[in-house]
Amino acid sequence: YIFGLYYYSEKLTARFHNRNFRYTGNINLLTAVDGRQETESFAAFADATWKPIDSVSIIGGIRYTKDQKDLMRSTVLSNVTTSAVTSTTLFLPPTAKWDDVSFRGKLVFRPTNRTMLYASYSKGFKGGGFNLFGSEPAFNPETLYSWEI
């Protein structure tokens, strides 16, 4: 068996400046995107193997995950010719939170030392997030259910 805790913290900063010199339109436009994303993730997990007889193993695990992502982003559109700022937009909502309980179960049978038969079922989780350069709200997490024989 194993029990554990997991903690992850990340601070990401990105800058993107794009200048349109009338190649795709009739304006001289400068787009400046400045963003910072902070991520905190915490998890607690347990996994155990029980062998009722030598040739059979029953394996089970569980994990609780809690994620939070904060996004601070601004977009400035300005006319290169006149230096006039046409708009500034702050990204909303600035915070997204998710939590999940994932699990796995596995039955293993070893009829001989060289042969293993098993069946497993599990649920996996990958937290959502933000597109730092997009204008949409946070994207949802991914969940996977997996059977294996």
trRosetta pair geometry for C-beta under 8 A, 3 or more apart (Angstrom, degrees):
i j d omega theta_ij theta_ji phi_ij phi_ji
1 46 7.1 -5 -173 -173 100 88
1 47 6.8 171 -150 92 57 50
1 48 3.9 -5 -104 -107 95 88
1 49 7.2 -155 -67 23 57 62
2 45 8.0 8 110 111 92 96
2 46 7.1 175 91 -149 53 47
2 47 5.2 1 54 56 92 93
2 48 7.7 -173 22 -75 54 55
3 45 7.2 175 -152 93 46 54
3 46 4.8 -6 -106 -104 77 85
4 44 7.4 -179 95 -151 46 49
4 45 5.4 -8 60 60 86 91
4 46 7.8 166 20 -79 62 46
5 42 7.7 -22 -172 -167 91 83
5 43 7.1 158 -160 87 47 55
5 44 5.5 -17 -105 -103 71 72
5 45 7.9 170 -85 20 27 72
6 41 7.4 -26 120 119 100 95
6 42 6.9 151 86 -160 66 38
6 43 4.1 0 54 56 112 99
6 44 7.6 -159 20 -69 77 30
6 45 7.0 29 -9 0 113 112
7 40 7.9 -22 -166 -166 82 80
7 41 7.2 159 -155 87 38 60
7 42 5.5 0 -106 -107 74 73
7 43 7.9 -162 -66 26 40 65
8 39 7.0 -22 119 121 99 104
8 40 7.2 158 87 -155 62 36
8 41 4.2 1 54 54 106 103
8 42 7.9 -156 26 -66 68 39
9 38 7.8 -11 -167 -173 80 87
9 39 6.9 167 -150 90 36 65
9 40 5.4 3 -105 -106 78 73
9 41 7.9 -161 -67 25 43 66
10 37 7.9 7 108 107 97 87
10 38 7.1 171 88 -152 55 45
10 39 4.4 6 52 51 97 107
11 36 6.9 -7 -173 -173 87 101
11 37 7.7 167 -153 86 42 48
11 38 5.2 -8 -106 -105 73 81
11 39 7.9 -160 -70 23 35 69
12 36 6.8 160 85 -156 54 52
12 37 4.6 -7 58 57 107 92
12 38 7.6 -170 23 -75 71 36
12 39 7.5 34 -4 -5 107 105
12 132 7.7 -104 116 -81 122 142
13 35 7.3 170 -151 94 47 52
13 36 5.0 -12 -102 -104 74 85
14 33 7.8 -8 113 115 95 98
14 34 7.8 174 92 -151 54 40
14 35 5.2 -7 60 63 91 95
14 36 7.8 172 21 -82 65 41
14 37 8.0 11 7 3 106 98
14 132 5.3 60 53 150 142 155
14 133 7.8 -84 117 -54 137 93
15 32 7.6 -18 -166 -168 90 83
15 33 7.2 160 -156 88 43 61
15 34 5.3 -2 -110 -108 82 73
15 35 7.8 176 -80 25 42 64
16 31 7.8 -14 116 114 90 95
16 32 7.6 160 87 -155 53 40
16 33 4.4 -1 59 56 99 105
16 133 5.9 11 27 -104 159 121
17 30 6.8 -9 -170 -173 94 95
17 31 7.1 166 -153 87 46 55
17 32 4.9 -3 -108 -108 85 76
17 33 7.6 -164 -73 26 43 63
18 30 7.4 159 83 -156 47 49
18 31 4.6 -6 58 58 96 103
19 28 7.7 -4 -175 -173 90 75
19 29 7.4 171 -153 90 48 47
19 30 5.1 -14 -105 -105 78 77
19 31 7.8 -164 -75 24 34 66
19 80 6.6 64 -149 -72 105 139
20 23 6.6 -128 -163 35 72 83
20 24 6.1 -79 -148 45 115 96
20 25 6.2 18 158 40 139 105
20 27 6.7 44 97 87 121 78
20 28 6.8 -178 89 -146 72 32
20 29 4.5 11 45 53 115 89
20 30 7.7 -151 22 -70 71 34
20 31 7.6 51 -14 -8 101 100
21 28 6.3 16 -123 -121 46 84
21 80 7.9 -30 -98 39 66 161
22 25 6.5 -101 -132 81 47 52
22 26 6.0 30 -135 -134 96 30
22 27 6.8 169 -88 56 76 20
22 28 6.2 -35 -39 -71 91 68
25 29 7.3 8 71 5 132 123
27 79 6.7 -84 -176 -123 108 91
28 79 6.3 79 79 -170 81 67
28 80 3.8 -89 140 48 111 110
28 81 4.8 109 51 -29 133 92
29 77 6.3 -17 -167 -166 107 92
29 78 7.4 146 -156 77 58 37
29 79 6.4 -40 -100 -104 60 51
29 80 6.8 -119 -63 -13 8 93
30 76 7.9 -5 108 108 91 90
30 77 7.4 154 80 -156 53 43
30 78 4.9 -18 60 64 102 88
30 79 7.7 169 17 -104 85 3
30 80 5.2 109 -30 -70 104 90
31 75 6.8 -16 -167 -168 90 95
31 76 7.5 157 -155 81 42 52
31 77 5.7 -11 -103 -103 73 73
32 75 7.2 156 82 -155 52 47
32 76 4.6 -8 58 56 103 99
32 78 7.5 9 3 10 108 106
33 73 6.8 -5 -171 -169 89 102
33 74 7.5 177 -146 89 48 46
33 75 5.1 -10 -101 -104 78 80
33 132 7.6 121 147 142 126 84
33 133 5.6 84 127 -121 167 79
34 73 7.0 170 90 -148 48 55
34 74 5.5 -2 58 55 92 88
35 71 6.7 -17 -164 -168 109 90
35 72 6.7 158 -153 88 57 55
35 73 3.8 -2 -107 -105 100 92
35 74 7.6 -179 -77 22 63 50
35 91 7.6 32 -116 -3 112 141
35 132 4.6 168 92 -166 157 100
35 133 7.5 -131 -2 -68 146 55
36 71 7.5 158 83 -154 49 46
36 72 4.7 -2 56 58 94 103
36 73 7.5 -170 26 -70 51 61
37 69 6.2 -5 -172 -172 102 100
37 70 6.9 161 -154 82 53 51
37 71 5.1 -12 -104 -103 83 74
37 72 7.7 -168 -75 26 39 64
37 129 7.8 42 -170 -164 149 97
37 130 6.0 -165 -110 53 130 123
37 132 6.2 -99 -32 -91 125 106
38 69 7.1 163 83 -153 50 51
38 70 4.6 -3 54 55 98 102
39 67 7.3 -23 -163 -163 91 95
39 68 7.4 160 -152 87 46 53
39 69 5.1 -10 -102 -104 76 83
39 70 8.0 -159 -69 24 37 67
39 129 7.9 -21 -96 -115 122 101
40 67 7.3 159 88 -153 53 49
40 68 5.1 -1 58 57 95 96
40 69 8.0 -173 26 -76 60 43
41 65 6.8 -13 -170 -167 98 96
41 66 7.2 164 -153 85 52 50
41 67 4.7 -8 -106 -105 88 80
41 68 7.8 -172 -75 26 50 58
41 127 6.7 -127 -105 -25 122 155
42 65 7.4 157 86 -153 47 50
42 66 5.0 -8 60 58 94 97
43 63 5.8 3 -174 -176 116 101
43 64 6.4 167 -150 86 64 52
43 65 4.5 -15 -98 -100 102 72
43 66 7.4 177 -77 20 53 63
44 63 7.2 171 86 -151 43 56
44 64 5.1 3 53 52 88 101
45 61 6.8 14 -178 -178 99 103
45 62 6.8 -175 -146 94 62 49
45 63 4.0 -8 -103 -105 101 86
45 64 7.4 -165 -74 24 57 59
46 61 6.5 -173 97 -145 51 66
46 62 5.7 6 54 53 88 85
46 63 7.9 -177 24 -75 52 56
47 59 7.4 8 -177 -176 91 91
47 60 7.3 -171 -146 99 56 41
47 61 3.6 -6 -105 -102 85 111
47 62 7.9 -179 -75 21 58 48
47 104 7.7 7 -120 57 104 112
48 59 7.3 -176 94 -146 44 54
48 60 6.0 -8 58 61 83 80
48 61 7.3 160 15 -80 55 65
49 57 5.5 -13 -169 -170 105 111
49 58 7.2 151 -157 77 54 44
49 59 4.8 -15 -103 -100 80 83
50 57 7.2 145 75 -158 41 58
50 58 4.8 -19 63 62 94 96
50 59 7.8 -177 22 -77 64 39
51 54 6.8 36 168 -108 123 26
51 56 6.6 143 -151 86 64 59
51 57 5.2 -30 -92 -100 81 71
51 58 7.7 177 -81 19 32 70
52 56 5.7 -22 52 86 91 118
52 58 7.0 39 -14 -2 101 115
53 56 5.1 53 55 28 86 103
54 110 8.0 -80 133 67 72 113
55 109 6.2 30 146 -161 92 65
55 110 4.9 -137 -152 66 72 75
55 111 6.5 60 -165 -91 135 30
56 107 7.5 -21 -162 -169 92 83
56 108 6.9 149 -157 84 43 62
56 109 5.7 -8 -102 -103 74 70
56 110 7.8 -152 -64 22 33 74
57 106 7.7 0 109 108 96 96
57 107 7.6 160 85 -158 57 38
57 108 4.1 -1 55 56 100 113
57 110 7.9 42 -4 -10 100 104
58 106 7.6 160 -159 85 39 56
58 107 5.9 -7 -109 -107 70 69
58 108 7.8 -156 -69 25 30 75
59 104 7.3 -21 121 118 97 101
59 105 7.1 152 88 -159 64 38
59 106 4.1 -7 60 58 110 102
59 107 7.7 -157 25 -68 76 28
59 108 6.8 44 -8 -9 111 110
59 120 7.9 -21 70 -111 113 106
60 103 7.5 -16 -169 -173 82 97
60 104 6.9 174 -149 91 41 62
60 105 5.1 3 -107 -108 82 73
60 106 7.5 -166 -68 24 46 67
61 103 6.4 164 90 -156 60 54
61 104 4.7 12 50 48 101 96
61 105 7.9 -160 26 -67 63 44
62 101 6.7 -11 -169 -173 98 94
62 102 7.3 156 -157 86 48 50
62 103 4.9 -11 -103 -105 69 85
63 101 7.2 160 82 -156 48 48
63 102 4.7 -11 60 60 100 96
63 103 7.3 -171 21 -74 71 41
63 125 8.0 -152 93 32 114 116
64 99 7.2 2 -177 -176 84 100
64 100 7.4 172 -151 88 47 47
64 101 5.4 -18 -99 -102 72 75
65 98 7.8 3 112 111 98 91
65 99 6.5 176 92 -150 57 56
65 100 5.0 -4 56 56 100 90
65 101 7.9 -180 19 -81 71 29
65 102 6.9 25 -3 -1 113 109
65 125 5.9 -170 41 91 142 136
65 127 7.2 -129 142 -62 130 102
66 97 7.5 -7 -173 -170 82 96
66 98 7.5 177 -150 93 43 50
66 99 4.5 -8 -104 -104 73 99
67 97 6.9 167 91 -152 58 50
67 98 4.9 2 56 57 102 91
67 99 7.3 179 21 -80 65 49
67 127 3.9 39 1 -120 175 145
67 128 7.6 160 96 39 139 66
67 141 7.7 131 45 -84 141 127
68 95 6.8 -9 -170 -167 96 98
68 96 7.3 168 -150 87 52 47
68 97 4.8 -11 -102 -103 82 84
69 95 7.2 163 87 -150 48 52
69 96 5.3 -5 58 57 93 93
69 97 8.0 -177 23 -78 61 42
69 127 7.5 141 -30 147 118 126
69 128 7.5 -125 19 94 136 75
69 129 5.7 118 -57 -124 176 62
69 130 6.2 -165 133 -10 133 101
69 138 6.9 140 74 -122 122 131
70 94 6.0 24 -160 149 74 89
70 95 5.0 -15 -104 -100 75 81
71 91 5.6 -51 118 93 118 137
71 94 5.5 -143 64 -154 70 63
71 95 7.6 -170 20 -73 70 36
71 130 4.6 46 -69 -23 145 175
71 132 7.2 -162 -141 -110 118 66
71 138 7.8 178 -6 -78 133 95
72 91 7.7 162 -155 45 17 107
72 94 6.6 35 -81 -150 55 121
73 90 7.0 135 78 -154 61 52
73 91 4.1 35 57 -5 111 128
73 130 8.0 -164 -24 153 137 143
73 132 6.5 174 -97 -161 134 66
74 88 6.0 -8 -170 -169 106 94
74 89 7.0 153 -153 73 56 47
74 90 5.9 -26 -98 -94 76 65
74 91 7.8 -122 -71 -10 34 83
75 87 7.6 6 102 108 92 93
75 88 7.0 163 78 -150 53 46
75 89 4.8 -7 51 51 103 98
76 85 6.1 -53 -165 -139 100 109
76 87 7.6 -179 -142 90 41 50
76 88 5.3 -5 -99 -102 75 83
77 85 7.3 112 77 -162 52 62
77 86 4.8 -50 98 59 102 104
77 87 5.1 21 38 47 110 86
78 83 6.4 -1 171 -158 122 39
78 84 6.5 173 -154 85 79 36
78 85 4.9 -41 -96 -99 96 56
78 86 6.5 172 -102 4 35 80
79 82 4.6 18 97 43 124 93
79 83 6.9 -65 79 -10 74 12
79 84 5.0 12 36 50 111 86
79 86 6.5 86 -29 -38 90 111
80 83 7.4 17 -160 -72 23 54
85 88 6.6 6 168 -43 127 96
89 135 7.7 -3 126 -125 149 108
90 94 7.7 -29 159 -72 103 113
91 94 6.4 112 95 -94 84 71
91 130 7.5 77 154 -160 150 137
91 135 7.5 -146 -114 -136 90 51
92 137 7.8 -36 113 -102 50 90
93 96 7.0 117 93 -65 109 76
93 137 6.2 35 25 -136 83 109
93 138 7.3 -53 66 -8 93 104
96 128 6.1 -79 137 91 141 119
96 129 7.6 175 68 -118 140 19
96 130 7.2 163 10 -55 131 93
96 137 7.8 127 -77 168 124 90
96 138 3.7 30 -63 -39 156 173
98 127 5.4 166 60 -136 135 85
98 128 5.8 126 -36 16 144 99
98 141 5.0 118 -160 -33 164 132
100 125 4.1 150 114 -126 161 164
100 141 6.9 -128 -49 118 137 163
100 143 7.4 -170 -135 -98 139 103
102 122 7.4 32 174 177 95 86
102 123 5.0 -150 -144 97 70 86
102 124 5.8 45 -144 -117 136 28
102 125 4.9 -133 -62 -2 122 107
103 122 6.6 -153 100 -142 53 62
103 123 5.5 39 42 35 72 101
104 120 6.6 -1 -173 -174 96 109
104 121 7.3 171 -150 91 54 46
104 122 3.7 -3 -107 -107 86 106
104 123 7.6 -149 -69 27 59 56
105 120 6.6 171 90 -150 50 64
105 121 5.4 -2 57 57 95 87
105 122 7.2 -179 22 -76 55 65
106 118 6.1 4 -176 -175 98 117
106 119 7.2 174 -149 89 57 43
106 120 3.9 -10 -103 -102 88 100
106 121 7.9 -177 -76 23 55 52
107 118 6.4 168 87 -151 53 66
107 119 5.3 2 53 54 99 87
107 120 7.5 -172 23 -75 58 56
108 116 6.3 -21 -165 -167 100 102
108 117 7.5 147 -159 82 50 48
108 118 4.5 -15 -105 -100 68 106
109 116 7.4 147 79 -159 46 53
109 117 4.7 -18 65 66 98 97
109 118 7.0 177 21 -78 66 53
110 113 7.2 40 169 -101 118 27
110 115 6.6 143 -154 87 59 64
110 116 5.2 -22 -97 -102 81 72
110 117 7.7 -180 -79 24 34 68
111 115 5.3 -23 55 86 90 125
111 117 7.1 35 -11 3 100 113
112 115 4.6 61 48 23 92 104
118 148 7.6 8 108 112 98 97
118 149 7.4 -168 96 -146 54 41
119 147 7.9 -18 -170 -170 85 83
119 148 7.1 167 -154 90 42 57
119 149 4.9 0 -108 -107 81 79
120 146 7.6 2 110 112 97 95
120 147 7.4 160 87 -157 56 40
120 148 4.7 -2 55 57 96 101
120 149 7.9 -170 23 -72 61 43
121 145 7.7 -5 -171 -176 85 85
121 146 7.1 169 -150 89 42 56
121 147 5.5 -8 -103 -104 80 67
121 148 7.8 -171 -72 23 39 69
122 145 7.5 175 90 -151 45 46
122 146 5.1 -9 58 57 88 100
123 143 6.8 -12 -172 -172 95 95
123 144 7.0 157 -158 83 47 53
123 145 5.4 -16 -103 -101 76 70
123 146 7.7 177 -83 18 29 75
124 143 7.1 158 83 -158 54 47
124 144 4.2 -6 55 57 103 104
124 146 6.9 30 -5 -6 108 117
125 141 6.2 10 -170 161 86 133
125 142 7.3 153 -156 84 41 58
125 143 5.8 -8 -103 -106 69 71
125 144 7.8 -151 -62 23 31 75
126 141 6.0 172 87 -166 51 85
126 142 4.4 3 54 53 105 102
126 143 8.0 -155 26 -68 69 34
126 144 7.9 43 -4 -9 100 106
127 141 5.0 -58 -141 -107 27 110
128 138 5.5 84 134 158 125 105
128 139 5.2 -163 -160 94 99 59
128 140 4.9 -87 -93 -172 131 15
128 141 4.3 -89 -39 -56 80 59
128 142 7.9 138 -79 -16 63 62
129 138 6.5 -152 121 -154 15 90
129 139 6.1 -5 60 50 60 93
130 134 7.8 -162 173 52 71 101
130 138 5.3 -59 -79 -106 73 74
130 139 7.4 161 -96 10 24 79
131 134 3.3 32 98 14 127 122
131 136 6.5 45 35 50 122 96
131 139 7.0 67 -29 -21 92 115
136 139 7.4 52 109 -63 121 82
